Amino acid sequence: MELTLPEDLALFVMERAKEEGYADPGGYVLALIMADLKRRDEQRLEATERA
């Protein structure tokens, strides 16, 4: 998958990747996606426990 970002967002992602110690911006984006998946799974579990 390829993703094109506006220049300001691309610069932000590159900066954050470097600050967080990722080898490249793709690693940073992957970590964001994985965190989102984890949040979603936790929300679904909480909803199931309340039902």
All heavy atoms as atom14 arrays in JSON, in Angstrom:
{
  "sequence": "MELTLPEDLALFVMERAKEEGYADPGGYVLALIMADLKRRDEQRLEATERA",
  "atom14_mask": [
    [1, 1, 1, 1, 1, 1, 1, 1, 0, 0, 0, 0, 0, 0],
    [1, 1, 1, 1, 1, 1, 1, 1, 1, 0, 0, 0, 0, 0],
    [1, 1, 1, 1, 1, 1, 1, 1, 0, 0, 0, 0, 0, 0],
    [1, 1, 1, 1, 1, 1, 1, 0, 0, 0, 0, 0, 0, 0],
    [1, 1, 1, 1, 1, 1, 1, 1, 0, 0, 0, 0, 0, 0],
    [1, 1, 1, 1, 1, 1, 1, 0, 0, 0, 0, 0, 0, 0],
    [1, 1, 1, 1, 1, 1, 1, 1, 1, 0, 0, 0, 0, 0],
    [1, 1, 1, 1, 1, 1, 1, 1, 0, 0, 0, 0, 0, 0],
    [1, 1, 1, 1, 1, 1, 1, 1, 0, 0, 0, 0, 0, 0],
    [1, 1, 1, 1, 1, 0, 0, 0, 0, 0, 0, 0, 0, 0],
    [1, 1, 1, 1, 1, 1, 1, 1, 0, 0, 0, 0, 0, 0],
    [1, 1, 1, 1, 1, 1, 1, 1, 1, 1, 1, 0, 0, 0],
    [1, 1, 1, 1, 1, 1, 1, 0, 0, 0, 0, 0, 0, 0],
    [1, 1, 1, 1, 1, 1, 1, 1, 0, 0, 0, 0, 0, 0],
    [1, 1, 1, 1, 1, 1, 1, 1, 1, 0, 0, 0, 0, 0],
    [1, 1, 1, 1, 1, 1, 1, 1, 1, 1, 1, 0, 0, 0],
    [1, 1, 1, 1, 1, 0, 0, 0, 0, 0, 0, 0, 0, 0],
    [1, 1, 1, 1, 1, 1, 1, 1, 1, 0, 0, 0, 0, 0],
    [1, 1, 1, 1, 1, 1, 1, 1, 1, 0, 0, 0, 0, 0],
    [1, 1, 1, 1, 1, 1, 1, 1, 1, 0, 0, 0, 0, 0],
    [1, 1, 1, 1, 0, 0, 0, 0, 0, 0, 0, 0, 0, 0],
    [1, 1, 1, 1, 1, 1, 1, 1, 1, 1, 1, 1, 0, 0],
    [1, 1, 1, 1, 1, 0, 0, 0, 0, 0, 0, 0, 0, 0],
    [1, 1, 1, 1, 1, 1, 1, 1, 0, 0, 0, 0, 0, 0],
    [1, 1, 1, 1, 1, 1, 1, 0, 0, 0, 0, 0, 0, 0],
    [1, 1, 1, 1, 0, 0, 0, 0, 0, 0, 0, 0, 0, 0],
    [1, 1, 1, 1, 0, 0, 0, 0, 0, 0, 0, 0, 0, 0],
    [1, 1, 1, 1, 1, 1, 1, 1, 1, 1, 1, 1, 0, 0],
    [1, 1, 1, 1, 1, 1, 1, 0, 0, 0, 0, 0, 0, 0],
    [1, 1, 1, 1, 1, 1, 1, 1, 0, 0, 0, 0, 0, 0],
    [1, 1, 1, 1, 1, 0, 0, 0, 0, 0, 0, 0, 0, 0],
    [1, 1, 1, 1, 1, 1, 1, 1, 0, 0, 0, 0, 0, 0],
    [1, 1, 1, 1, 1, 1, 1, 1, 0, 0, 0, 0, 0, 0],
    [1, 1, 1, 1, 1, 1, 1, 1, 0, 0, 0, 0, 0, 0],
    [1, 1, 1, 1, 1, 0, 0, 0, 0, 0, 0, 0, 0, 0],
    [1, 1, 1, 1, 1, 1, 1, 1, 0, 0, 0, 0, 0, 0],
    [1, 1, 1, 1, 1, 1, 1, 1, 0, 0, 0, 0, 0, 0],
    [1, 1, 1, 1, 1, 1, 1, 1, 1, 0, 0, 0, 0, 0],
    [1, 1, 1, 1, 1, 1, 1, 1, 1, 1, 1, 0, 0, 0],
    [1, 1, 1, 1, 1, 1, 1, 1, 1, 1, 1, 0, 0, 0],
    [1, 1, 1, 1, 1, 1, 1, 1, 0, 0, 0, 0, 0, 0],
    [1, 1, 1, 1, 1, 1, 1, 1, 1, 0, 0, 0, 0, 0],
    [1, 1, 1, 1, 1, 1, 1, 1, 1, 0, 0, 0, 0, 0],
    [1, 1, 1, 1, 1, 1, 1, 1, 1, 1, 1, 0, 0, 0],
    [1, 1, 1, 1, 1, 1, 1, 1, 0, 0, 0, 0, 0, 0],
    [1, 1, 1, 1, 1, 1, 1, 1, 1, 0, 0, 0, 0, 0],
    [1, 1, 1, 1, 1, 0, 0, 0, 0, 0, 0, 0, 0, 0],
    [1, 1, 1, 1, 1, 1, 1, 0, 0, 0, 0, 0, 0, 0],
    [1, 1, 1, 1, 1, 1, 1, 1, 1, 0, 0, 0, 0, 0],
    [1, 1, 1, 1, 1, 1, 1, 1, 1, 1, 1, 0, 0, 0],
    [1, 1, 1, 1, 1, 0, 0, 0, 0, 0, 0, 0, 0, 0]
  ],
  "atom14_positions": [
    [[0.84, -1.16, 0.0], [0.0, 0.0, 0.0], [0.89, 1.23, 0.0], [1.89, 1.28, 0.71], [-0.89, 0.0, 1.25], [-1.63, 1.3, 1.45], [-2.49, 1.4, 3.02], [-4.06, 0.75, 2.54], [0.0, 0.0, 0.0], [0.0, 0.0, 0.0], [0.0, 0.0, 0.0], [0.0, 0.0, 0.0], [0.0, 0.0, 0.0], [0.0, 0.0, 0.0]],
    [[0.52, 2.18, -0.81], [1.22, 3.46, -0.8], [0.27, 4.53, -0.33], [-0.92, 4.48, -0.6], [1.72, 3.81, -2.21], [2.93, 3.01, -2.6], [3.57, 3.54, -3.86], [3.6, 4.77, -4.04], [4.02, 2.7, -4.64], [0.0, 0.0, 0.0], [0.0, 0.0, 0.0], [0.0, 0.0, 0.0], [0.0, 0.0, 0.0], [0.0, 0.0, 0.0]],
    [[0.81, 5.49, 0.36], [0.01, 6.57, 0.92], [0.72, 7.88, 0.63], [1.91, 8.01, 0.9], [-0.14, 6.36, 2.43], [-0.93, 7.39, 3.2], [-2.4, 7.32, 2.79], [-0.79, 7.13, 4.68], [0.0, 0.0, 0.0], [0.0, 0.0, 0.0], [0.0, 0.0, 0.0], [0.0, 0.0, 0.0], [0.0, 0.0, 0.0], [0.0, 0.0, 0.0]],
    [[-0.01, 8.81, 0.06], [0.54, 10.13, -0.22], [-0.1, 11.12, 0.74], [-1.33, 11.18, 0.86], [0.26, 10.55, -1.66], [0.81, 9.57, -2.54], [0.87, 11.9, -1.97], [0.0, 0.0, 0.0], [0.0, 0.0, 0.0], [0.0, 0.0, 0.0], [0.0, 0.0, 0.0], [0.0, 0.0, 0.0], [0.0, 0.0, 0.0], [0.0, 0.0, 0.0]],
    [[0.74, 11.85, 1.45], [0.27, 12.85, 2.42], [0.62, 14.24, 1.93], [1.63, 14.42, 1.24], [0.94, 12.63, 3.78], [0.67, 11.31, 4.48], [1.55, 11.21, 5.72], [-0.79, 11.19, 4.86], [0.0, 0.0, 0.0], [0.0, 0.0, 0.0], [0.0, 0.0, 0.0], [0.0, 0.0, 0.0], [0.0, 0.0, 0.0], [0.0, 0.0, 0.0]],
    [[-0.17, 15.23, 2.33], [0.23, 16.61, 2.05], [1.6, 16.85, 2.72], [1.94, 16.19, 3.72], [-0.86, 17.45, 2.73], [-2.02, 16.54, 2.89], [-1.45, 15.16, 3.04], [0.0, 0.0, 0.0], [0.0, 0.0, 0.0], [0.0, 0.0, 0.0], [0.0, 0.0, 0.0], [0.0, 0.0, 0.0], [0.0, 0.0, 0.0], [0.0, 0.0, 0.0]],
    [[2.35, 17.76, 2.18], [3.73, 17.98, 2.64], [3.82, 18.24, 4.13], [4.69, 17.69, 4.81], [4.36, 19.14, 1.87], [5.83, 19.31, 2.19], [6.5, 20.38, 1.35], [5.93, 20.82, 0.35], [7.62, 20.76, 1.72], [0.0, 0.0, 0.0], [0.0, 0.0, 0.0], [0.0, 0.0, 0.0], [0.0, 0.0, 0.0], [0.0, 0.0, 0.0]],
    [[2.91, 19.04, 4.68], [2.99, 19.34, 6.11], [2.77, 18.09, 6.96], [3.46, 17.88, 7.96], [2.02, 20.46, 6.5], [0.57, 20.16, 6.21], [0.27, 19.36, 5.3], [-0.3, 20.74, 6.89], [0.0, 0.0, 0.0], [0.0, 0.0, 0.0], [0.0, 0.0, 0.0], [0.0, 0.0, 0.0], [0.0, 0.0, 0.0], [0.0, 0.0, 0.0]],
    [[1.86, 17.22, 6.56], [1.64, 15.99, 7.31], [2.8, 15.02, 7.13], [3.19, 14.34, 8.08], [0.33, 15.33, 6.88], [-0.94, 16.04, 7.32], [-2.16, 15.29, 6.79], [-1.03, 16.17, 8.83], [0.0, 0.0, 0.0], [0.0, 0.0, 0.0], [0.0, 0.0, 0.0], [0.0, 0.0, 0.0], [0.0, 0.0, 0.0], [0.0, 0.0, 0.0]],
    [[3.34, 14.95, 5.94], [4.5, 14.08, 5.7], [5.67, 14.5, 6.58], [6.35, 13.66, 7.18], [4.88, 14.1, 4.23], [0.0, 0.0, 0.0], [0.0, 0.0, 0.0], [0.0, 0.0, 0.0], [0.0, 0.0, 0.0], [0.0, 0.0, 0.0], [0.0, 0.0, 0.0], [0.0, 0.0, 0.0], [0.0, 0.0, 0.0], [0.0, 0.0, 0.0]],
    [[5.91, 15.8, 6.68], [6.99, 16.3, 7.53], [6.72, 15.97, 8.99], [7.63, 15.59, 9.73], [7.16, 17.81, 7.34], [7.72, 18.24, 5.99], [7.66, 19.75, 5.85], [9.14, 17.73, 5.8], [0.0, 0.0, 0.0], [0.0, 0.0, 0.0], [0.0, 0.0, 0.0], [0.0, 0.0, 0.0], [0.0, 0.0, 0.0], [0.0, 0.0, 0.0]],
    [[5.46, 16.11, 9.42], [5.09, 15.77, 10.79], [5.37, 14.3, 11.07], [5.96, 13.95, 12.11], [3.61, 16.09, 11.04], [3.13, 15.62, 12.38], [3.42, 16.33, 13.52], [2.38, 14.44, 12.49], [2.98, 15.89, 14.77], [1.94, 14.0, 13.72], [2.24, 14.72, 14.86], [0.0, 0.0, 0.0], [0.0, 0.0, 0.0], [0.0, 0.0, 0.0]],
    [[4.95, 13.43, 10.17], [5.15, 11.99, 10.36], [6.64, 11.67, 10.41], [7.09, 10.88, 11.26], [4.42, 11.17, 9.26], [4.83, 9.71, 9.31], [2.92, 11.32, 9.41], [0.0, 0.0, 0.0], [0.0, 0.0, 0.0], [0.0, 0.0, 0.0], [0.0, 0.0, 0.0], [0.0, 0.0, 0.0], [0.0, 0.0, 0.0], [0.0, 0.0, 0.0]],
    [[7.41, 12.25, 9.53], [8.86, 12.0, 9.53], [9.49, 12.47, 10.84], [10.34, 11.77, 11.42], [9.52, 12.68, 8.34], [9.22, 11.99, 7.02], [10.15, 12.64, 5.63], [9.24, 14.12, 5.28], [0.0, 0.0, 0.0], [0.0, 0.0, 0.0], [0.0, 0.0, 0.0], [0.0, 0.0, 0.0], [0.0, 0.0, 0.0], [0.0, 0.0, 0.0]],
    [[9.07, 13.62, 11.33], [9.6, 14.16, 12.58], [9.22, 13.26, 13.76], [10.07, 12.92, 14.58], [9.05, 15.57, 12.8], [9.53, 16.23, 14.06], [8.95, 17.63, 14.22], [9.13, 18.45, 13.3], [8.3, 17.87, 15.24], [0.0, 0.0, 0.0], [0.0, 0.0, 0.0], [0.0, 0.0, 0.0], [0.0, 0.0, 0.0], [0.0, 0.0, 0.0]],
    [[7.97, 12.84, 13.82], [7.51, 11.99, 14.93], [8.2, 10.63, 14.88], [8.58, 10.1, 15.92], [5.99, 11.82, 14.88], [5.23, 13.08, 15.2], [5.44, 13.55, 16.62], [4.87, 12.58, 17.54], [5.34, 12.32, 18.76], [6.37, 12.96, 19.22], [4.77, 11.4, 19.51], [0.0, 0.0, 0.0], [0.0, 0.0, 0.0], [0.0, 0.0, 0.0]],
    [[8.38, 10.08, 13.7], [9.06, 8.79, 13.57], [10.47, 8.9, 14.13], [10.91, 8.02, 14.89], [9.09, 8.36, 12.1], [0.0, 0.0, 0.0], [0.0, 0.0, 0.0], [0.0, 0.0, 0.0], [0.0, 0.0, 0.0], [0.0, 0.0, 0.0], [0.0, 0.0, 0.0], [0.0, 0.0, 0.0], [0.0, 0.0, 0.0], [0.0, 0.0, 0.0]],
    [[11.15, 9.97, 13.8], [12.52, 10.16, 14.29], [12.52, 10.35, 15.81], [13.32, 9.74, 16.52], [13.15, 11.38, 13.61], [14.59, 11.59, 13.95], [15.17, 12.73, 13.15], [16.64, 12.92, 13.49], [17.25, 14.01, 12.74], [0.0, 0.0, 0.0], [0.0, 0.0, 0.0], [0.0, 0.0, 0.0], [0.0, 0.0, 0.0], [0.0, 0.0, 0.0]],
    [[11.61, 11.17, 16.32], [11.53, 11.42, 17.77], [11.24, 10.15, 18.55], [11.75, 9.96, 19.66], [10.42, 12.44, 18.08], [10.72, 13.84, 17.64], [9.53, 14.78, 17.81], [8.43, 14.33, 18.2], [9.71, 15.98, 17.56], [0.0, 0.0, 0.0], [0.0, 0.0, 0.0], [0.0, 0.0, 0.0], [0.0, 0.0, 0.0], [0.0, 0.0, 0.0]],
    [[10.41, 9.29, 17.99], [10.0, 8.07, 18.68], [10.95, 6.89, 18.42], [10.74, 5.8, 18.94], [8.58, 7.68, 18.26], [7.52, 8.7, 18.68], [7.36, 8.81, 20.19], [7.43, 7.77, 20.88], [7.19, 9.94, 20.68], [0.0, 0.0, 0.0], [0.0, 0.0, 0.0], [0.0, 0.0, 0.0], [0.0, 0.0, 0.0], [0.0, 0.0, 0.0]],
    [[11.96, 7.12, 17.6], [12.98, 6.1, 17.39], [12.65, 5.04, 16.35], [13.27, 3.97, 16.34], [0.0, 0.0, 0.0], [0.0, 0.0, 0.0], [0.0, 0.0, 0.0], [0.0, 0.0, 0.0], [0.0, 0.0, 0.0], [0.0, 0.0, 0.0], [0.0, 0.0, 0.0], [0.0, 0.0, 0.0], [0.0, 0.0, 0.0], [0.0, 0.0, 0.0]],
    [[11.7, 5.32, 15.47], [11.38, 4.36, 14.41], [12.41, 4.47, 13.3], [12.95, 5.54, 13.04], [9.97, 4.63, 13.86], [8.9, 4.29, 14.86], [8.34, 5.28, 15.66], [8.45, 2.99, 15.03], [7.37, 4.98, 16.61], [7.48, 2.68, 15.97], [6.95, 3.68, 16.76], [6.0, 3.37, 17.69], [0.0, 0.0, 0.0], [0.0, 0.0, 0.0]],
    [[12.66, 3.35, 12.64], [13.64, 3.31, 11.56], [13.2, 4.15, 10.37], [14.03, 4.68, 9.64], [13.9, 1.87, 11.13], [0.0, 0.0, 0.0], [0.0, 0.0, 0.0], [0.0, 0.0, 0.0], [0.0, 0.0, 0.0], [0.0, 0.0, 0.0], [0.0, 0.0, 0.0], [0.0, 0.0, 0.0], [0.0, 0.0, 0.0], [0.0, 0.0, 0.0]],
    [[11.88, 4.23, 10.18], [11.35, 5.0, 9.05], [9.91, 5.4, 9.36], [9.31, 4.89, 10.31], [11.43, 4.19, 7.75], [10.71, 2.86, 7.86], [9.53, 2.84, 8.24], [11.34, 1.83, 7.55], [0.0, 0.0, 0.0], [0.0, 0.0, 0.0], [0.0, 0.0, 0.0], [0.0, 0.0, 0.0], [0.0, 0.0, 0.0], [0.0, 0.0, 0.0]],
    [[9.35, 6.31, 8.59], [7.98, 6.76, 8.84], [6.96, 5.63, 8.76], [5.96, 5.65, 9.49], [7.74, 7.8, 7.73], [9.09, 8.31, 7.39], [10.0, 7.12, 7.54], [0.0, 0.0, 0.0], [0.0, 0.0, 0.0], [0.0, 0.0, 0.0], [0.0, 0.0, 0.0], [0.0, 0.0, 0.0], [0.0, 0.0, 0.0], [0.0, 0.0, 0.0]],
    [[7.21, 4.63, 7.93], [6.29, 3.51, 7.83], [6.13, 2.77, 9.15], [5.04, 2.32, 9.5], [0.0, 0.0, 0.0], [0.0, 0.0, 0.0], [0.0, 0.0, 0.0], [0.0, 0.0, 0.0], [0.0, 0.0, 0.0], [0.0, 0.0, 0.0], [0.0, 0.0, 0.0], [0.0, 0.0, 0.0], [0.0, 0.0, 0.0], [0.0, 0.0, 0.0]],
    [[7.21, 2.65, 9.91], [7.15, 2.01, 11.21], [6.28, 2.79, 12.18], [5.55, 2.2, 12.98], [0.0, 0.0, 0.0], [0.0, 0.0, 0.0], [0.0, 0.0, 0.0], [0.0, 0.0, 0.0], [0.0, 0.0, 0.0], [0.0, 0.0, 0.0], [0.0, 0.0, 0.0], [0.0, 0.0, 0.0], [0.0, 0.0, 0.0], [0.0, 0.0, 0.0]],
    [[6.38, 4.09, 12.11], [5.55, 4.96, 12.95], [4.07, 4.81, 12.59], [3.23, 4.62, 13.47], [6.0, 6.42, 12.8], [5.12, 7.42, 13.51], [5.06, 7.47, 14.9], [4.35, 8.32, 12.79], [4.26, 8.41, 15.54], [3.55, 9.25, 13.43], [3.52, 9.29, 14.8], [2.72, 10.21, 15.45], [0.0, 0.0, 0.0], [0.0, 0.0, 0.0]],
    [[3.77, 4.84, 11.32], [2.38, 4.69, 10.86], [1.86, 3.31, 11.25], [0.72, 3.18, 11.73], [2.25, 4.94, 9.34], [0.87, 4.6, 8.84], [2.61, 6.39, 9.02], [0.0, 0.0, 0.0], [0.0, 0.0, 0.0], [0.0, 0.0, 0.0], [0.0, 0.0, 0.0], [0.0, 0.0, 0.0], [0.0, 0.0, 0.0], [0.0, 0.0, 0.0]],
    [[2.67, 2.27, 11.11], [2.26, 0.93, 11.51], [1.94, 0.88, 12.99], [0.94, 0.28, 13.4], [3.36, -0.07, 11.16], [3.09, -1.52, 11.56], [1.83, -2.05, 10.87], [4.29, -2.39, 11.24], [0.0, 0.0, 0.0], [0.0, 0.0, 0.0], [0.0, 0.0, 0.0], [0.0, 0.0, 0.0], [0.0, 0.0, 0.0], [0.0, 0.0, 0.0]],
    [[2.76, 1.52, 13.82], [2.52, 1.54, 15.26], [1.2, 2.25, 15.57], [0.46, 1.81, 16.46], [3.67, 2.23, 15.98], [0.0, 0.0, 0.0], [0.0, 0.0, 0.0], [0.0, 0.0, 0.0], [0.0, 0.0, 0.0], [0.0, 0.0, 0.0], [0.0, 0.0, 0.0], [0.0, 0.0, 0.0], [0.0, 0.0, 0.0], [0.0, 0.0, 0.0]],
    [[0.88, 3.31, 14.85], [-0.39, 4.01, 15.06], [-1.57, 3.1, 14.71], [-2.57, 3.05, 15.44], [-0.45, 5.28, 14.22], [0.5, 6.4, 14.6], [0.37, 7.55, 13.6], [0.22, 6.89, 16.01], [0.0, 0.0, 0.0], [0.0, 0.0, 0.0], [0.0, 0.0, 0.0], [0.0, 0.0, 0.0], [0.0, 0.0, 0.0], [0.0, 0.0, 0.0]],
    [[-1.44, 2.37, 13.62], [-2.52, 1.47, 13.2], [-2.68, 0.35, 14.22], [-3.81, 0.01, 14.6], [-2.24, 0.92, 11.8], [-2.32, 2.05, 10.77], [-3.23, -0.2, 11.45], [-1.8, 1.69, 9.39], [0.0, 0.0, 0.0], [0.0, 0.0, 0.0], [0.0, 0.0, 0.0], [0.0, 0.0, 0.0], [0.0, 0.0, 0.0], [0.0, 0.0, 0.0]],
    [[-1.58, -0.21, 14.68], [-1.65, -1.29, 15.67], [-2.29, -0.79, 16.97], [-3.09, -1.51, 17.59], [-0.26, -1.86, 15.93], [0.38, -2.51, 14.71], [-0.54, -3.9, 14.05], [-0.24, -5.1, 15.32], [0.0, 0.0, 0.0], [0.0, 0.0, 0.0], [0.0, 0.0, 0.0], [0.0, 0.0, 0.0], [0.0, 0.0, 0.0], [0.0, 0.0, 0.0]],
    [[-1.96, 0.42, 17.39], [-2.56, 0.99, 18.59], [-4.07, 1.19, 18.4], [-4.86, 0.95, 19.32], [-1.89, 2.32, 18.95], [0.0, 0.0, 0.0], [0.0, 0.0, 0.0], [0.0, 0.0, 0.0], [0.0, 0.0, 0.0], [0.0, 0.0, 0.0], [0.0, 0.0, 0.0], [0.0, 0.0, 0.0], [0.0, 0.0, 0.0], [0.0, 0.0, 0.0]],
    [[-4.46, 1.59, 17.22], [-5.88, 1.77, 16.92], [-6.61, 0.43, 16.97], [-7.71, 0.33, 17.53], [-6.06, 2.44, 15.56], [-7.49, 2.82, 15.27], [-8.19, 3.28, 16.2], [-7.92, 2.65, 14.12], [0.0, 0.0, 0.0], [0.0, 0.0, 0.0], [0.0, 0.0, 0.0], [0.0, 0.0, 0.0], [0.0, 0.0, 0.0], [0.0, 0.0, 0.0]],
    [[-6.02, -0.6, 16.41], [-6.62, -1.94, 16.46], [-6.77, -2.41, 17.9], [-7.8, -2.99, 18.27], [-5.77, -2.94, 15.67], [-5.84, -2.84, 14.16], [-4.77, -3.72, 13.53], [-7.21, -3.23, 13.66], [0.0, 0.0, 0.0], [0.0, 0.0, 0.0], [0.0, 0.0, 0.0], [0.0, 0.0, 0.0], [0.0, 0.0, 0.0], [0.0, 0.0, 0.0]],
    [[-5.76, -2.18, 18.72], [-5.82, -2.58, 20.12], [-6.95, -1.84, 20.84], [-7.71, -2.46, 21.6], [-4.48, -2.29, 20.8], [-4.44, -2.73, 22.24], [-3.08, -2.47, 22.87], [-3.12, -2.87, 24.33], [-1.85, -2.59, 25.0], [0.0, 0.0, 0.0], [0.0, 0.0, 0.0], [0.0, 0.0, 0.0], [0.0, 0.0, 0.0], [0.0, 0.0, 0.0]],
    [[-7.07, -0.53, 20.61], [-8.16, 0.26, 21.21], [-9.51, -0.29, 20.8], [-10.41, -0.44, 21.63], [-8.05, 1.72, 20.81], [-7.27, 2.58, 21.75], [-7.45, 4.07, 21.45], [-7.2, 4.42, 20.05], [-6.0, 4.69, 19.55], [-4.94, 4.64, 20.33], [-5.87, 4.99, 18.29], [0.0, 0.0, 0.0], [0.0, 0.0, 0.0], [0.0, 0.0, 0.0]],
    [[-9.65, -0.59, 19.52], [-10.92, -1.12, 19.02], [-11.26, -2.45, 19.7], [-12.39, -2.66, 20.14], [-10.87, -1.31, 17.51], [-12.21, -1.77, 16.93], [-12.08, -2.27, 15.53], [-11.28, -3.5, 15.56], [-10.96, -4.19, 14.5], [-11.32, -3.78, 13.31], [-10.25, -5.29, 14.59], [0.0, 0.0, 0.0], [0.0, 0.0, 0.0], [0.0, 0.0, 0.0]],
    [[-10.27, -3.32, 19.8], [-10.5, -4.62, 20.44], [-10.89, -4.44, 21.91], [-11.78, -5.13, 22.41], [-9.27, -5.51, 20.33], [-9.02, -6.0, 18.91], [-9.94, -5.89, 18.05], [-7.9, -6.48, 18.65], [0.0, 0.0, 0.0], [0.0, 0.0, 0.0], [0.0, 0.0, 0.0], [0.0, 0.0, 0.0], [0.0, 0.0, 0.0], [0.0, 0.0, 0.0]],
    [[-10.23, -3.51, 22.6], [-10.56, -3.25, 24.0], [-11.97, -2.69, 24.14], [-12.7, -3.07, 25.06], [-9.53, -2.3, 24.61], [-8.17, -2.95, 24.8], [-7.08, -1.96, 25.18], [-7.31, -0.72, 25.13], [-5.97, -2.43, 25.51], [0.0, 0.0, 0.0], [0.0, 0.0, 0.0], [0.0, 0.0, 0.0], [0.0, 0.0, 0.0], [0.0, 0.0, 0.0]],
    [[-12.37, -1.81, 23.23], [-13.72, -1.26, 23.27], [-14.76, -2.34, 23.03], [-15.8, -2.37, 23.69], [-13.87, -0.14, 22.24], [-13.11, 1.11, 22.6], [-13.09, 2.14, 21.47], [-13.4, 1.84, 20.32], [-12.72, 3.36, 21.81], [0.0, 0.0, 0.0], [0.0, 0.0, 0.0], [0.0, 0.0, 0.0], [0.0, 0.0, 0.0], [0.0, 0.0, 0.0]],
    [[-14.48, -3.22, 22.1], [-15.42, -4.31, 21.82], [-15.54, -5.25, 23.01], [-16.63, -5.7, 23.34], [-14.97, -5.09, 20.58], [-15.21, -4.35, 19.3], [-14.78, -5.16, 18.11], [-15.07, -4.45, 16.87], [-14.73, -4.88, 15.68], [-14.07, -6.02, 15.54], [-15.03, -4.2, 14.61], [0.0, 0.0, 0.0], [0.0, 0.0, 0.0], [0.0, 0.0, 0.0]],
    [[-14.43, -5.53, 23.67], [-14.44, -6.39, 24.84], [-15.27, -5.74, 25.96], [-16.07, -6.4, 26.6], [-13.02, -6.69, 25.3], [-12.88, -7.58, 26.53], [-13.5, -8.94, 26.27], [-11.41, -7.73, 26.92], [0.0, 0.0, 0.0], [0.0, 0.0, 0.0], [0.0, 0.0, 0.0], [0.0, 0.0, 0.0], [0.0, 0.0, 0.0], [0.0, 0.0, 0.0]],
    [[-15.04, -4.45, 26.18], [-15.8, -3.74, 27.21], [-17.29, -3.76, 26.91], [-18.11, -3.96, 27.81], [-15.32, -2.29, 27.32], [-13.95, -2.16, 27.96], [-13.43, -0.73, 27.93], [-14.2, 0.2, 27.6], [-12.25, -0.55, 28.24], [0.0, 0.0, 0.0], [0.0, 0.0, 0.0], [0.0, 0.0, 0.0], [0.0, 0.0, 0.0], [0.0, 0.0, 0.0]],
    [[-17.65, -3.58, 25.65], [-19.06, -3.59, 25.26], [-19.67, -4.97, 25.49], [-20.81, -5.09, 25.94], [-19.22, -3.18, 23.8], [0.0, 0.0, 0.0], [0.0, 0.0, 0.0], [0.0, 0.0, 0.0], [0.0, 0.0, 0.0], [0.0, 0.0, 0.0], [0.0, 0.0, 0.0], [0.0, 0.0, 0.0], [0.0, 0.0, 0.0], [0.0, 0.0, 0.0]],
    [[-18.91, -6.01, 25.21], [-19.38, -7.38, 25.42], [-19.57, -7.67, 26.9], [-20.53, -8.29, 27.31], [-18.39, -8.39, 24.81], [-18.23, -8.11, 23.43], [-18.83, -9.81, 25.01], [0.0, 0.0, 0.0], [0.0, 0.0, 0.0], [0.0, 0.0, 0.0], [0.0, 0.0, 0.0], [0.0, 0.0, 0.0], [0.0, 0.0, 0.0], [0.0, 0.0, 0.0]],
    [[-18.64, -7.17, 27.72], [-18.72, -7.4, 29.17], [-19.91, -6.68, 29.79], [-20.47, -7.15, 30.76], [-17.42, -6.97, 29.84], [-16.25, -7.88, 29.5], [-14.93, -7.37, 30.02], [-14.86, -6.19, 30.47], [-13.95, -8.14, 29.98], [0.0, 0.0, 0.0], [0.0, 0.0, 0.0], [0.0, 0.0, 0.0], [0.0, 0.0, 0.0], [0.0, 0.0, 0.0]],
    [[-20.29, -5.54, 29.21], [-21.44, -4.77, 29.74], [-22.76, -5.39, 29.35], [-23.77, -5.17, 30.0], [-21.39, -3.34, 29.22], [-20.39, -2.5, 29.96], [-20.51, -1.06, 29.54], [-19.21, -0.65, 29.02], [-19.0, 0.02, 27.92], [-20.01, 0.4, 27.2], [-17.8, 0.32, 27.54], [0.0, 0.0, 0.0], [0.0, 0.0, 0.0], [0.0, 0.0, 0.0]],
    [[-22.78, -6.17, 28.27], [-24.04, -6.75, 27.75], [-24.51, -7.93, 28.56], [-23.92, -8.5, 29.35], [-23.85, -7.15, 26.3], [0.0, 0.0, 0.0], [0.0, 0.0, 0.0], [0.0, 0.0, 0.0], [0.0, 0.0, 0.0], [0.0, 0.0, 0.0], [0.0, 0.0, 0.0], [0.0, 0.0, 0.0], [0.0, 0.0, 0.0], [0.0, 0.0, 0.0]]
  ]
}
